[in-house]
């Protein structure tokens, strides 16, 4: 299985190539932080309801 490119090598590459530079990384960071906080709060609320339900003997 060969490469369809005439010269498929990394010889001409200089430096790092990062496609996300200057992009939306902060947006995705804050979205992921928000989802984690939401999951924590939802879990705490659910545990509180379950604890009160178990305490009543239901």
C-alpha positions in Angstrom: 0.0 0.0 0.0 1.8 3.1 -1.2 0.9 6.7 -0.9 -0.9 8.4 -3.8 1.3 11.5 -3.3 4.4 11.9 -5.4 6.5 12.8 -2.4 4.9 11.6 0.9 7.5 12.5 3.5 7.9 14.9 6.4 11.2 16.3 5.1 9.7 19.7 4.2 7.9 20.3 7.5 9.2 23.1 9.7 7.9 23.7 13.1 4.6 22.8 14.7 1.3 22.9 12.9 -1.6 23.4 15.3 -5.0 23.9 13.6 -6.7 25.0 16.7 -4.5 28.0 17.5 -6.7 31.1 18.0 -9.8 29.1 17.7 -12.6 28.1 20.0 -10.7 26.3 22.7 -11.9 28.6 25.5 -15.5 28.1 24.4 -15.2 24.3 24.6 -13.4 24.6 27.9 -16.2 26.6 29.4 -18.9 24.3 27.9 -17.2 21.2 29.4 -16.8 23.0 32.8 -20.5 23.9 32.7 -21.5 20.3 31.9 -19.4 19.0 34.8 -21.0 21.5 37.2 -24.5 20.7 35.9 -23.8 17.0 36.4 -22.6 17.6 39.9 -25.6 19.8 40.9 -28.1 17.4 39.3 -26.5 14.5 41.2 -26.6 16.3 44.5 -30.3 17.2 43.9 -31.1 13.6 43.0 -29.3 12.2 46.0 -31.1 14.7 48.3 -34.5 13.5 46.9 -33.5 9.8 47.2 -32.2 10.3 50.8 -35.5 12.0 51.9 -37.5 9.3 50.1 -35.5 6.5 51.9 -35.9 8.3 55.2 -39.7 8.3 54.9 -39.6 4.6 54.1 -41.0 4.6 50.6 
